[in-house]
């Protein structure tokens, strides 16, 4: 019973009763952590965002250093130290630099000489392989966060399971060398285990750096002016990279059905990406040009403006492992319409803190129509989303830091016992 209760406390987001003071077991000495990726700033994606926000929001008893490949024409400006290993620019990707840390002897020697308590990797490729070897040399634990369903990525490239499944199993074995794995949701953990991983995995959710504004109405007014919205108009939103896998085109088809039923609305689409031109063509083809607004890239103030004005977030993605936009929207009491069974919907309750639809355009349209005709109930769902789904990066980083302490303690106990047995 005790073991079961401890696991529940560790994995539940509600367990993030987070103190800023160092736990007693950390003592007066700061916890020294190396946090690494194969791709890093100036490249920006969801995984980079998670790693960077952990580094920015760790409690003050954590001393963390970032690791990433060298990037041409980019100067680091974040307040935490970063070590760059030899990298090369990927020619067909504008902002991506990749590297081979195992070939950079100076980098390896520098890490070898560092006084570290634990290493945390966010990708399973070159940097994971190199740092696993160094962690074993140094006698410290190494952990990883599972972010991406690489099965879907490799399936898109190689098509045939007998080609891509061996890659998946290789990654599963590499994760198996970790002393602990982390995932943002139970659904993501299930994906990890489908790779063949059989070890321990703890749930550590991601957060948002957005804060609810004191005067939300000023952002509502700004949105009305900026996007030509009526005060009484129902507004939907999408925020994210404009790529095909986000399925904004699915949403547009559903909105066309709703429009044909005689309803009026506005749909704010925030973000940029390689699918933007195709979406614009789709909007025109469906005759939605007068009710869809493409906002472009949204920085912090832009996000506050869109989320404050939106009545409902439309996000039918089935590939996202943990949609940060769900947490962002909840900051502003904006509920989301997600697909039942998707990772994005994980942790939500239908008609309580989110609205869930089947993966069919018609059902998605039906749920949008319900939202249009039940504004009071929709607002209540939004308040519940704020109360139950909002999770700050301070919360997430503090929870991650406490997990480090647990892993270090268990690692030392295990190896002390192994040493005693050998002795």
Residue pairs with C-beta under 8 A, 6 or more apart in sequence:
8 15
9 15
10 202
10 203
10 403
10 406
11 186
11 202
11 203
12 203
13 203
13 205
13 347
13 391
15 399
16 391
16 395
16 396
16 398
16 399
18 59
18 394
18 395
18 398
18 399
18 402
19 59
19 398
20 59
20 60
20 398
21 59
21 61
22 30
22 31
22 59
22 60
22 61
23 61
23 402
23 405
25 405
25 409
26 61
26 405
30 61
30 62
30 63
31 61
31 62
31 63
31 117
31 118
31 401
31 404
31 405
31 408
32 63
32 64
32 65
32 114
32 115
32 116
32 117
32 118
33 58
33 62
33 63
33 64
33 65
33 116
33 117
33 118
33 119
33 120
33 404
34 64
34 65
34 67
34 111
34 114
34 116
34 118
34 119
34 120
34 131
35 51
35 54
35 55
35 64
35 65
35 66
35 67
35 119
35 120
35 121
35 122
36 66
36 67
36 68
36 119
36 120
36 121
36 122
36 123
36 127
36 128
36 131
37 47
37 48
37 51
37 67
37 68
37 121
37 122
37 123
37 127
38 68
38 69
38 98
38 99
38 123
38 125
38 126
38 127
38 128
39 45
39 47
39 48
39 68
39 69
39 96
39 97
39 98
39 123
40 48
40 51
40 66
40 67
40 68
40 69
40 71
40 82
40 97
41 48
41 52
41 68
41 71
41 74
41 76
41 78
42 71
42 74
42 95
43 71
43 95
43 96
43 97
44 95
45 241
46 147
46 320
46 322
46 324
47 122
47 123
47 147
47 148
49 324
50 122
50 145
50 147
50 206
51 66
51 122
52 66
52 78
53 206
53 207
53 209
53 393
53 396
53 397
54 64
54 393
54 396
54 397
54 400
55 64
55 66
55 78
55 80
56 78
56 79
56 80
56 209
56 393
56 397
57 207
57 209
57 392
57 393
57 394
57 396
57 397
57 398
58 64
58 397
58 398
58 400
58 401
59 397
59 398
59 401
61 401
62 401
62 404
64 80
65 80
65 81
65 82
65 83
65 114
66 78
66 80
66 81
66 82
66 83
67 82
67 83
67 84
67 85
67 101
67 111
67 127
67 131
68 82
68 84
68 85
68 99
69 84
69 85
69 86
69 87
69 88
69 97
69 98
69 99
69 101
70 84
70 85
70 86
70 87
70 97
70 99
71 84
71 87
71 89
71 97
72 89
72 97
76 82
76 84
83 107
83 110
83 111
84 107
85 99
85 100
85 101
85 104
85 107
85 127
86 99
86 100
86 101
86 103
86 104
86 107
87 97
87 98
87 99
87 100
88 97
88 98
88 99
89 96
89 97
90 96
90 97
90 98
99 126
99 127
100 126
101 107
101 108
101 126
101 127
101 130
101 131
102 108
102 126
102 129
102 130
108 130
108 134
111 131
111 134
112 134
112 137
112 138
116 138
116 140
117 140
117 404
117 408
118 140
118 141
118 142
118 143
118 404
118 407
118 408
119 131
119 134
119 135
119 140
119 141
119 142
119 143
120 142
120 143
120 144
120 145
120 404
121 127
121 128
121 131
121 142
121 143
121 144
121 145
122 144
122 145
122 147
123 147
124 144
124 150
124 171
124 174
124 175
128 144
128 174
129 174
131 142
132 142
132 174
132 177
132 178
135 141
135 142
139 415
140 408
140 411
141 179
141 180
141 407
141 408
141 411
142 177
142 178
142 179
143 178
143 179
143 180
143 181
143 182
143 403
143 404
143 407
144 175
144 178
144 181
144 182
145 181
145 182
145 183
145 184
145 204
146 175
146 181
146 182
146 183
146 188
146 189
146 191
146 192
146 201
146 321
147 184
147 321
147 322
148 321
149 191
149 319
149 321
150 167
150 168
150 171
150 195
151 164
151 165
151 168
151 191
151 194
151 195
152 319
154 164
154 167
154 168
155 161
155 164
157 164
158 164
168 195
168 196
169 195
169 196
171 195
172 195
172 196
172 197
173 196
175 181
175 192
175 195
175 197
175 199
176 196
176 197
176 198
176 199
178 199
179 407
179 411
180 199
180 200
180 201
180 202
180 403
180 407
181 189
181 192
181 197
181 199
181 200
181 201
181 202
182 201
182 202
182 203
182 204
182 400
182 403
183 189
183 191
183 192
183 201
183 202
183 203
183 204
183 321
184 203
184 204
184 205
184 206
184 321
184 322
185 203
185 205
185 321
185 322
185 343
185 346
185 347
186 203
186 346
187 321
187 342
187 343
187 346
188 321
188 322
188 343
188 346
189 201
189 203
191 321
191 343
192 201
193 201
202 403
204 396
204 399
204 400
204 403
205 322
205 347
205 391
205 396
205 399
206 322
206 324
206 327
206 391
206 393
206 396
207 327
207 391
207 392
207 393
207 394
207 395
207 396
207 397
208 324
208 327
208 328
208 331
208 390
208 391
208 392
208 393
209 300
209 392
209 393
210 300
210 303
210 304
210 307
210 328
210 331
210 332
211 331
211 392
212 331
212 332
212 333
212 386
213 219
213 304
213 308
216 308
216 332
219 304
219 305
219 308
219 309
220 308
220 309
222 305
223 229
223 235
223 268
223 305
223 306
223 308
223 309
224 230
224 231
224 309
226 305
227 266
227 268
227 293
227 295
227 309
228 293
229 235
229 266
229 309
233 264
233 265
233 266
234 264
234 265
234 266
234 311
234 371
234 372
234 375
235 265
235 266
235 267
235 268
235 309
235 310
235 311
236 255
236 265
236 266
236 267
236 268
236 310
236 311
236 312
236 313
236 314
236 368
237 267
237 268
237 269
237 270
237 306
237 307
237 309
237 310
237 312
237 313
237 314
237 329
237 334
238 246
238 248
238 251
238 267
238 268
238 269
238 270
238 271
238 313
238 314
238 315
239 270
239 271
239 298
239 303
239 306
239 307
239 313
239 325
239 328
239 329
240 246
240 270
240 271
240 315
240 317
240 323
240 325
241 271
241 272
241 273
242 248
242 269
242 271
242 272
242 273
242 274
242 275
242 276
242 279
243 273
243 274
243 275
244 275
244 278
245 317
245 319
246 275
246 315
246 317
246 320
247 316
247 317
247 318
248 269
248 275
248 279
249 278
249 279
249 282
250 316
250 361
250 364
251 267
251 314
251 316
251 364
252 279
252 282
252 283
252 286
252 288
252 292
253 286
253 361
254 314
254 361
254 362
254 364
254 365
254 368
255 265
255 267
255 286
255 288
255 291
255 292
255 365
255 368
256 286
256 287
256 288
257 361
257 362
257 365
258 265
258 365
258 368
258 369
258 372
259 265
259 287
259 288
259 291
261 369
263 369
263 372
264 291
265 291
265 372
266 291
266 292
266 293
267 288
267 291
267 292
267 293
267 314
268 293
268 295
268 306
268 309
268 310
269 279
269 292
269 293
269 294
269 295
270 295
270 296
270 297
270 298
270 302
270 303
270 306
271 295
271 296
271 297
271 298
272 296
272 297
276 294
279 294
280 294
283 289
283 292
295 302
295 306
298 305
298 306
303 328
304 332
307 313
307 328
307 329
307 331
307 332
307 334
308 332
308 334
310 329
310 332
310 334
311 334
311 371
311 375
311 378
311 379
311 382
312 334
312 335
312 336
312 337
312 355
312 368
312 371
312 378
313 325
313 326
313 329
313 334
313 335
313 336
313 337
314 336
314 337
314 364
314 368
315 323
315 325
315 326
315 336
315 337
315 338
315 344
316 337
316 338
316 339
316 342
316 357
316 359
316 364
317 323
317 339
317 342
317 344
318 339
318 342
318 343
318 359
320 342
320 343
320 344
321 343
322 343
322 344
322 346
323 338
323 343
323 344
325 336
326 336
326 338
326 344
326 348
326 354
326 389
327 389
327 390
327 391
329 335
329 336
329 385
330 336
330 353
330 385
330 386
330 388
330 389
330 390
331 386
331 390
332 386
333 379
333 382
333 383
333 385
333 386
334 382
334 385
335 353
335 354
335 355
335 378
335 381
335 382
335 384
335 385
336 344
336 348
336 354
336 355
336 385
337 354
337 355
337 356
337 357
337 364
337 367
337 368
337 371
338 344
338 345
338 348
338 354
338 355
338 356
338 357
339 345
339 356
339 357
339 358
339 359
339 364
340 350
340 356
340 357
340 358
340 359
341 359
345 354
345 356
347 389
348 354
348 356
348 385
348 389
350 356
351 377
351 381
352 381
352 384
352 388
353 381
353 384
353 385
353 387
353 388
353 389
354 381
354 385
354 389
355 367
355 370
355 371
355 381
356 367
357 363
357 364
357 366
357 367
358 364
371 378
